[in-house]
Amino acid sequence: MHKLWLVFAQTATIVLAVLFVVSTLRPELLPWQHKGAMVTIKEAVSERTSQDAQKPGSFSDAAQKAMPSVVNVFTSKEVKISSHPLMEDPLFRRFFGDRSEPPQSRRASSLGSGVIVSPEGYVLTNHHVIEAADEIEIALADGRKARASVIGSDPETDLAVVRVDMESLPTMTFGHSDNARVGDIVLAIGNPFGVGQTVTMGIISALGRTHLGINTFENFIQTDAAINPGNSGGALVDASGNLIGINTAIVSRTGGSLGIGFAITASVAKQIMEQIIQTGGVTRGWIGVEVQDLTPELAESFKRPNTKGALIAGVLKGGPADRAGVKPGDIIVEVEGSPVTDSSDMLNLIAALLPGEAATIKVERNQAEKSIDIKVGKRPKPLPQEQYEDPDALE
């Protein structure tokens, strides 16, 4: 009897062991298992085998490199609310009484973007982003926030520098914007419409855009990367994540991106930024003339073979050019040996001269060239412009 029980126990153990192995390795052989349809799928092998590798056609490494250095800029200012126009009418006040009310005000908020350019806390942005603001707050991609103070700004290039007092700041690497070519891939990084940090991709559509009426001094990179209100002051970076421009304006009739955006070149931004940090502003040369481009009709009237040069339409009485003998109708063809293509080119060449120093310009007068020495003056500060509703849109 004892032997029979031992044989039964051993047999049961073996059967259970076999069932366990079969249910684990080949469950479809068991009669009580549901035999459904087999599904075959393909899984991609991981493309990222190392930290530096990235998927073909992806710009994630460039974005990850640049994004921490792009910040959101929140500004606010006190805006006075005017009384009803009828209250200014003496006849109305005579019949309805002098119900003078104390002036009211409200706080107007706006947003933009900026780029951290140094570990000391300097942030590069647009002048129109921080113009007239009495409170500026910077929000980093890592969630940190801090109040910022204005170091200086330059309305004529629409650039400004603010500073935050924070540690361990991620800084942007400046690229070589002068080496950029039409067709290069670019990424625009900023805070469009306040939705949060956003990266868009496009190409460089054109270089050296001028005569747009956006700034006094213009040398824009044009791109079709989506730039919208709130992107102003943000970064335009190359495929390596290096800064090549500061996003500034768009051409739009709707307020949104239509694929025509403009960025100030990094080379210009760097030059202006260094002056602002060192002196609090920008000093430019000035000779006191009003110039215009030569049209084909004007060139023909002056018996010139081309439209190169800048026609002097007016001379400020008592200014540097007037004292040097420059006259309306002269055509400036060279500034310190550099040829003048048009009025914008001449404006940039004059602005680069040092105030107080002597400079030589070459003009054409009565179909004869003449060199004139001028003592360069300091360019006056521009008059403050009225705040416009949508500074990011160019109508």
C-alpha positions as CSV (number, residue, x, y, z in Angstrom):
1,M,0.0,0.0,0.0
2,H,2.9,2.3,0.9
3,K,4.6,1.6,-2.5
4,L,1.4,2.3,-4.4
5,W,1.1,5.7,-2.8
6,L,4.7,6.5,-3.5
7,V,4.3,5.6,-7.2
8,F,1.2,7.8,-7.5
9,A,2.9,10.8,-5.9
10,Q,5.9,10.5,-8.2
11,T,3.6,10.2,-11.3
12,A,1.6,13.3,-10.3
13,T,4.7,15.3,-9.8
14,I,6.1,14.4,-13.2
15,V,2.7,15.2,-14.9
16,L,2.5,18.6,-13.2
17,A,6.1,19.4,-14.2
18,V,5.4,18.5,-17.8
19,L,2.2,20.6,-17.8
20,F,4.2,23.6,-16.4
21,V,6.9,23.3,-19.1
22,V,4.3,23.0,-21.9
23,S,2.2,25.9,-20.7
24,T,5.2,28.1,-20.4
25,L,7.0,27.2,-23.7
26,R,4.2,26.0,-26.0
27,P,0.8,27.1,-24.5
28,E,-0.9,26.6,-27.9
29,L,-0.6,22.8,-27.5
30,L,-2.9,22.7,-24.5
31,P,-6.5,21.9,-25.4
32,W,-8.0,24.6,-23.1
33,Q,-5.9,27.4,-24.6
34,H,-7.8,29.9,-26.9
35,K,-6.3,29.6,-30.4
36,G,-6.6,33.2,-31.8
37,A,-5.1,34.7,-34.9
38,M,-1.4,35.3,-34.8
39,V,-0.3,38.9,-35.3
40,T,3.1,39.6,-36.8
41,I,4.6,43.1,-36.4
42,K,7.9,44.8,-37.2
43,E,9.7,46.9,-34.7
44,A,12.4,49.4,-35.8
45,V,15.8,49.0,-34.3
46,S,16.7,51.9,-32.1
47,E,18.5,54.6,-34.3
48,R,20.1,56.3,-31.3
49,T,22.9,54.0,-30.5
50,S,24.9,56.8,-28.8
51,Q,24.3,60.2,-27.3
52,D,25.6,62.0,-30.3
53,A,23.7,60.0,-33.0
54,Q,20.4,61.3,-34.3
55,K,17.8,60.1,-36.7
56,P,18.2,61.0,-40.4
57,G,16.4,64.3,-41.1
58,S,16.1,65.2,-37.5
59,F,17.3,68.4,-35.9
60,S,16.7,67.4,-32.4
61,D,20.3,67.8,-31.4
62,A,20.4,71.4,-32.7
63,A,17.1,72.1,-30.9
64,Q,18.2,70.6,-27.6
65,K,21.4,72.6,-27.8
66,A,19.7,75.9,-28.4
67,M,16.4,75.7,-26.6
68,P,17.7,76.1,-23.0
69,S,19.2,79.5,-23.9
70,V,16.0,80.9,-25.3
71,V,13.7,82.6,-22.7
72,N,10.2,84.0,-22.5
73,V,10.1,87.7,-21.9
74,F,7.0,89.0,-20.1
75,T,6.5,92.7,-19.8
76,S,3.9,95.0,-18.3
77,K,3.4,98.8,-18.1
78,E,0.9,101.3,-16.7
79,V,-1.4,102.6,-19.4
80,K,-3.6,105.7,-18.7
81,I,-7.3,105.4,-19.8
82,S,-8.5,108.6,-21.3
83,S,-11.9,110.0,-20.3
84,H,-14.8,110.1,-22.7
85,P,-14.2,112.6,-25.5
86,L,-17.4,114.4,-24.7
87,M,-16.0,115.4,-21.3
88,E,-13.5,117.6,-23.1
89,D,-16.4,119.5,-24.8
90,P,-17.1,122.8,-22.8
91,L,-20.7,122.9,-24.1
92,F,-21.3,119.3,-22.9
93,R,-19.9,120.1,-19.5
94,R,-21.9,123.3,-19.2
95,F,-25.2,121.4,-19.6
96,F,-24.4,118.2,-17.7
97,G,-22.1,119.6,-15.1
98,D,-18.4,119.4,-14.5
99,R,-18.1,115.7,-13.5
100,S,-14.4,115.5,-13.5
101,E,-13.1,112.0,-12.7
102,P,-9.7,111.2,-11.6
103,P,-7.5,109.7,-14.4
104,Q,-7.7,105.9,-14.5
105,S,-5.1,103.5,-15.5
106,R,-4.6,99.8,-16.2
107,R,-1.6,97.4,-16.6
108,A,-1.0,96.3,-20.1
109,S,0.9,93.0,-20.5
110,S,2.8,91.7,-23.5
111,L,5.2,88.9,-24.3
112,G,8.2,88.2,-26.4
113,S,11.3,86.1,-26.4
114,G,15.0,86.6,-25.7
115,V,18.4,84.8,-25.9
116,I,20.8,84.3,-23.0
117,V,24.2,85.4,-24.4
118,S,26.5,85.2,-21.4
119,P,26.7,83.5,-18.0
120,E,26.7,86.9,-16.4
121,G,23.0,87.1,-17.1
122,Y,22.8,89.3,-20.3
123,V,19.8,88.6,-22.5
124,L,19.5,89.8,-26.0
125,T,16.0,90.7,-27.3
126,N,14.1,93.3,-29.4
127,H,13.8,96.9,-28.4
128,H,10.0,96.8,-29.2
129,V,9.6,93.9,-26.8
130,I,10.8,95.9,-23.7
131,E,10.0,99.4,-24.9
132,A,8.3,101.5,-22.2
133,A,7.9,98.5,-19.9
134,D,8.2,99.1,-16.2
135,E,8.3,95.5,-15.3
136,I,10.2,92.7,-17.1
137,E,10.2,89.0,-16.1
138,I,12.3,86.3,-17.7
139,A,11.2,82.7,-17.7
140,L,13.7,80.0,-18.5
141,A,13.0,76.7,-20.2
142,D,13.8,74.9,-17.0
143,G,11.0,76.7,-15.2
144,R,13.0,79.3,-13.3
145,K,11.8,82.9,-13.4
146,A,13.4,86.2,-12.4
147,R,12.9,90.0,-12.7
148,A,15.2,91.6,-15.3
149,S,16.6,95.1,-15.6
150,V,17.2,97.0,-18.9
151,I,20.9,97.6,-19.7
152,G,20.2,99.5,-22.9
153,S,18.5,99.4,-26.2
154,D,18.9,100.6,-29.8
155,P,15.6,101.6,-31.5
156,E,17.3,102.0,-34.9
157,T,18.2,98.3,-35.1
158,D,15.4,97.2,-32.8
159,L,17.8,95.5,-30.4
160,A,18.0,95.6,-26.6
161,V,19.9,94.0,-23.7
162,V,18.4,93.1,-20.3
163,R,20.0,91.4,-17.4
164,V,18.9,88.8,-14.8
165,D,20.7,87.9,-11.6
166,M,20.7,84.1,-11.8
167,E,23.3,81.3,-11.6
168,S,24.1,78.4,-13.9
169,L,22.6,80.1,-16.9
170,P,22.7,78.2,-20.3
171,T,24.2,80.5,-22.9
172,M,23.8,80.5,-26.7
173,T,26.7,79.9,-29.0
174,F,27.1,82.6,-31.7
175,G,27.3,81.2,-35.2
176,H,28.8,82.8,-38.3
177,S,25.8,84.6,-39.9
178,D,28.1,86.1,-42.6
179,N,28.7,82.6,-43.9
180,A,25.0,81.8,-44.2
181,R,23.7,80.9,-47.6
182,V,20.2,80.9,-49.2
183,G,18.8,77.4,-48.8
184,D,20.4,76.6,-45.5
185,I,18.2,74.9,-42.9
186,V,17.3,77.1,-39.9
187,L,15.2,76.7,-36.8
188,A,13.2,79.5,-35.1
189,I,12.8,79.3,-31.4
190,G,10.5,81.4,-29.3
191,N,7.2,81.8,-27.5
192,P,4.6,82.4,-30.2
193,F,1.2,83.6,-29.0
194,G,2.3,82.7,-25.4
195,V,1.7,79.0,-26.0
196,G,5.2,78.1,-24.7
197,Q,8.6,77.5,-26.1
198,T,8.2,76.3,-29.7
199,V,10.6,75.3,-32.5
200,T,9.8,75.7,-36.1
201,M,11.9,74.8,-39.2
202,G,12.5,76.4,-42.5
203,I,15.3,77.6,-44.8
204,I,17.0,80.9,-45.4
205,S,14.9,82.5,-48.2
206,A,17.1,85.6,-48.8
207,L,20.0,87.5,-47.3
208,G,20.7,91.2,-46.9
209,R,17.1,92.4,-47.0
210,T,16.9,96.2,-46.8
211,H,14.4,99.0,-47.6
212,L,11.6,97.2,-45.7
213,G,10.8,100.2,-43.5
214,I,11.1,98.2,-40.3
215,N,14.2,99.7,-38.9
216,T,16.6,102.6,-39.7
217,F,19.5,100.2,-40.2
218,E,18.4,97.0,-42.0
219,N,20.3,93.9,-43.0
220,F,17.9,91.1,-42.5
221,I,17.9,87.3,-43.0
222,Q,14.6,86.3,-44.6
223,T,13.2,82.9,-43.6
224,D,10.1,80.8,-44.1
225,A,10.4,79.2,-40.7
226,A,7.2,80.1,-38.9
227,I,7.6,83.3,-36.9
228,N,4.5,84.6,-35.1
229,P,3.8,87.4,-32.5
230,G,5.7,86.4,-29.4
231,N,8.6,85.1,-31.4
232,S,10.2,88.6,-31.4
233,G,13.6,88.6,-29.8
234,G,13.9,84.8,-30.1
235,A,16.7,82.8,-31.8
236,L,17.2,81.8,-35.4
237,V,19.7,79.0,-35.3
238,D,21.5,76.9,-37.9
239,A,21.4,73.2,-38.2
240,S,24.1,72.9,-35.5
241,G,22.2,74.9,-33.0
242,N,24.3,78.1,-33.3
243,L,22.7,81.6,-33.3
244,I,22.7,83.3,-36.7
245,G,19.8,85.8,-36.1
246,I,17.4,87.5,-33.8
247,N,13.8,87.1,-35.0
248,T,12.2,90.5,-35.4
249,A,9.3,90.9,-37.8
250,I,7.0,89.2,-40.2
251,V,5.0,90.2,-43.3
252,S,1.4,89.3,-42.5
253,R,-2.1,90.6,-43.1
254,T,-3.6,88.2,-40.6
255,G,-1.2,88.5,-37.7
256,G,0.1,84.9,-38.2
257,S,3.0,83.5,-40.2
258,L,2.7,83.6,-44.0
259,G,6.2,82.2,-44.5
260,I,8.0,85.6,-44.7
261,G,9.9,86.4,-41.5
262,F,12.9,88.6,-40.8
263,A,15.8,88.2,-38.4
264,I,18.6,90.6,-37.5
265,T,22.0,88.9,-38.3
266,A,24.0,87.6,-35.4
267,S,27.0,89.6,-36.5
268,V,25.1,92.9,-36.2
269,A,23.4,91.8,-33.0
270,K,26.7,90.9,-31.4
271,Q,28.3,94.3,-32.4
272,I,25.3,96.3,-31.0
273,M,25.1,94.1,-27.9
274,E,28.8,94.7,-27.0
275,Q,28.3,98.5,-27.4
276,I,25.2,98.5,-25.2
277,I,26.9,96.4,-22.5
278,Q,30.0,98.6,-22.5
279,T,28.4,102.0,-22.7
280,G,24.7,101.6,-22.2
281,G,23.9,102.7,-25.8
282,V,25.1,102.8,-29.4
283,T,27.2,105.6,-30.9
284,R,27.1,106.2,-34.6
285,G,28.7,108.5,-37.1
286,W,26.6,111.3,-38.8
287,I,27.2,114.0,-41.4
288,G,23.7,115.7,-41.5
289,V,22.4,114.9,-45.0
290,E,19.1,113.5,-46.4
291,V,19.7,110.9,-49.1
292,Q,17.6,108.9,-51.5
293,D,18.2,106.1,-54.0
294,L,18.9,106.8,-57.6
295,T,16.1,105.6,-59.8
296,P,16.8,104.9,-63.5
297,E,15.1,108.2,-64.4
298,L,17.3,110.1,-62.0
299,A,20.4,108.4,-63.2
300,E,19.4,109.3,-66.8
301,S,18.9,113.0,-65.8
302,F,22.3,113.0,-64.2
303,K,23.8,111.3,-67.3
304,R,25.0,108.3,-65.2
305,P,25.4,104.8,-66.7
306,N,23.9,103.1,-63.6
307,T,22.0,103.7,-60.4
308,K,24.8,103.1,-57.9
309,G,25.4,105.8,-55.3
310,A,23.2,107.9,-53.0
311,L,21.7,111.2,-54.1
312,I,21.9,114.0,-51.5
313,A,18.4,115.5,-51.4
314,G,19.1,117.9,-48.5
315,V,21.9,119.2,-46.3
316,L,21.4,120.2,-42.7
317,K,22.5,123.8,-42.3
318,G,25.5,124.0,-40.0
319,G,26.0,120.3,-40.0
320,P,29.2,118.4,-40.8
321,A,28.4,118.0,-44.5
322,D,27.4,121.6,-44.9
323,R,30.6,122.9,-43.2
324,A,32.6,120.6,-45.5
325,G,31.0,121.9,-48.7
326,V,28.6,119.1,-49.6
327,K,25.6,120.3,-51.6
328,P,22.2,119.0,-52.6
329,G,22.4,117.2,-55.9
330,D,25.8,115.6,-55.1
331,I,25.9,111.9,-55.5
332,I,28.0,110.0,-52.9
333,V,29.8,107.2,-54.6
334,E,32.4,106.3,-51.9
335,V,32.8,106.5,-48.1
336,E,36.4,106.0,-46.8
337,G,37.2,104.1,-50.0
338,S,34.2,101.8,-49.8
339,P,31.8,102.0,-52.8
340,V,28.3,103.1,-52.1
341,T,25.6,101.0,-53.7
342,D,22.5,102.8,-52.5
343,S,21.2,105.0,-49.7
344,S,20.9,102.2,-47.2
345,D,24.5,101.2,-47.9
346,M,25.7,104.8,-47.5
347,L,23.8,105.1,-44.2
348,N,25.5,102.0,-42.8
349,L,29.0,103.2,-43.9
350,I,28.5,106.6,-42.4
351,A,27.2,105.1,-39.1
352,A,30.3,103.0,-38.8
353,L,32.5,106.1,-38.7
354,L,33.8,107.4,-35.4
355,P,32.3,110.7,-34.3
356,G,35.0,113.4,-34.0
357,E,37.2,111.8,-36.5
358,A,37.9,113.0,-40.1
359,A,36.6,111.0,-43.0
360,T,36.8,111.3,-46.7
361,I,33.8,110.9,-49.0
362,K,33.8,110.9,-52.8
363,V,30.9,112.7,-54.5
364,E,30.0,113.1,-58.1
365,R,29.1,116.7,-59.0
366,N,28.4,117.9,-62.6
367,Q,29.7,114.5,-63.9
368,A,33.0,115.0,-62.2
369,E,34.2,113.2,-59.0
370,K,35.4,115.2,-56.0
371,S,36.9,114.1,-52.7
372,I,35.6,115.9,-49.6
373,D,37.0,115.7,-46.1
374,I,34.3,115.8,-43.3
375,K,34.6,115.9,-39.6
376,V,32.1,113.2,-38.5
377,G,29.5,114.1,-36.0
378,K,27.5,112.0,-33.6
379,R,24.2,110.7,-34.8
380,P,21.3,112.2,-32.7
381,K,19.1,109.8,-30.9
382,P,15.8,109.1,-32.7
383,L,12.6,110.6,-31.5
384,P,10.4,108.2,-29.5
385,Q,7.9,106.5,-31.6
386,E,4.3,105.8,-30.7
387,Q,3.7,102.2,-29.4
388,Y,1.9,100.2,-32.1
389,E,-0.5,97.4,-31.4
390,D,1.3,94.5,-33.1
391,P,5.0,95.1,-33.3
392,D,5.6,91.7,-34.9
393,A,3.6,92.4,-38.0
394,L,4.7,94.3,-41.0
395,E,1.7,95.5,-42.9
